[in-house]
Amino acid sequence: MGTTLLLLLSLWLSLAAALEFDNRAVMRGDYNMAKVSGVWHSISMASDDLKRIEEDGDLRVFVQTIQHLRNGSLRFNFLFKVQGECVPVDVVCKKTEKNGEYSIAYEGENKVTVPETDYQLYVTFRLQNLRNGTETQVLALYGRIPQLDPSFLNRFKNICKKYGLSSQNIINMTKQDDCFSK
């Protein structure tokens, strides 16, 4: 009886510590964006206009690196498919007054925000694009490693749901085309 009680107590303390660590590790505001600098991989994308993130879509990109700049802006190094070729493209998103919010002029006006990150394994970005009076939103899940545990994909699905996107709006970028593996 004493051993069983000790095992149950140990299990309970382990679960409590894991939950506390998980809640502390995930950031949903007050970001330190310098911590996102480094190598990243496109894992999933979602959009309310799938044409824009499907093959040959104007918002379909494969991230390689993110660099936090001295002025607080972010430089993304992407691979973008042009006429069947993966072409490197650098994009700078200018920091706005709000923490975790950036702007960029590309195919219209764009606001880029960070719904969630843990800095070490994953980061999510949300792009709101306004072009010719039409608003499109794109969510992206980037990982430090090319394949993430399914729990991160479930977390991404929940983030998408928060912004009105169902699982039918999500594309797994790790299985899409040769730009991913470059």
N, C-alpha and C positions, 0 to 999 in steps of 0.2 A: 504494500500500500504506500509506504514512504517513498519507494523508488518511482512508482507511477506518479505520485503527486509532484515529485521533484522534476520528472520528465515533462509533465504538463505545465509546470511553472516555467521551465526553461523554454518550452515551445511558445508559451504566451509572451515571455519577455523578448524572444527572438522576433516574433511577429510584430510586436509593438515597436521594437527598434527599427525594423524594416519599413514599417508604415511611416514612422517619423522621418527616417532618412529619405523616403520617396517624396514626402510632402515638402521637405526642405530643399531637395535637389531640383525640383521642377520650378522654373521661374515663369510667372505669368505677368510680370511687370517689374519695374525698377531694374531694368536690364543693365548688365555690364557687357556691352557689345564687343569690347576688346577680346573677350573670352571666346567669341565665335571665329576669330581669325584662324585660318588653317585650311587643311584639306577636307573637302566634303564630297559626298556622292548623292546624286538624285535617287531617291527611293520611290516616292509616289508624288503624283500631282492630281489635283481635282479642280474642276471648273464648272460653272453653270453654262458654259459654251464650250463643249468638248472639242469642236473643230479647231479651236485655238491652241489646244495642247496635244492634239493627235498628230500623227505623222504629217510633216510639212506645216504645222500650225505656227503662227507668228509668235506665240508665247511658250512654245515647247523648247526648253533649254535643259542642258545637262551641266550641273555645277561641277567645277573642279576645285576652286578655292574661293574663300572669302577673306578679305583683308579689311580690318578696321583702320581707317585713316586718322591722322592727327586731328583733323577738324571734326571728327565724329561721324563722317560719312562712311559708307561701306562700298568697297570695290569687289564686284563679283567677276570671276573668270569663268565663263560658260563655254560650252561647245554648243553650236547652233547649226542645224543642218541646212545647207544651201545647195540646191541642185544635186542632192545626193551625197554631198561631202560634208564632213564635220569640220566646221570652221571655228577657231577660237575667237571669242568676243569678250572684251572687257566692258563692264557697265558700272558706273558709279551712281549710287543712290545717295542723294544729298540728305543729310540729317535735318529734321524739322525741329521745332521747339519741343515736341512731345517725345518722351523717352520711348525708344523702340519704334519710332515712326520715321519714314524716309519718303522722299519724292523723286520721281524721275520722269522725264519727258521721252516717251517711246510709244509710237502708235497711239498717241493721245496723252492725256494726263493720267499719272499713276501715283497712288499712295501705297507704300509698302510698310506693313507692320509685322510684328513678331507675336503671334498668339502664345507661343510656348517654346521653351528650350530647357535643356539641362546642361548645356555647354559642352559636355563631355561625349555624349553619344548622338544626340539629335537636336535639330532646330526646325521649327516650322515658320514659314513666311506666308503672309497673305498679301496678294496684290489686288488692288481695286483699280481697274482701268476704265477710263471714260473716253470713248472714241465716237465721234459723230453722234453724240447724244445717247449712246448705248453704253451701259455699265456692264462690265464683265468682272467676275472675281475669280482668282486662281489661288489655290492653296498648294504649297509645296512642302514636302517632308524631305529633309536632307539628313544623311547619317555620316558619322565619321568613318564608318566601315561600310562596304558595299551592300551588305545584307544585315538587316536589323531583326531582332527577335520579334515574333508576331505580336507581342504585347504593344510594341511601338506602333504597329500598323493599326491595331485596335484603338489606341490613343488618337491616332491621326483620323480615323473614322469618326470618333467622337468630336474632334475639333471641327471636322467638315460638317457634321450634323448641326453643330452650334451655329454655323454660318449658312444653314439651309441646303447643304449639299448631301445627297444620299450616296451610298456605296456605288451606285451606277455611274456616278460622276467622277470616280477615282480610277486613275490609270497607274499600274505598277510599272515604273520606269526601268526597273532592273531587267525586265524581259522585253523591252521595246525595240531597240535597234543598236547598231554598232557604236554610236556615240557614247553609250553608257560605259563600254569596256575600254575606251581609249584613255 
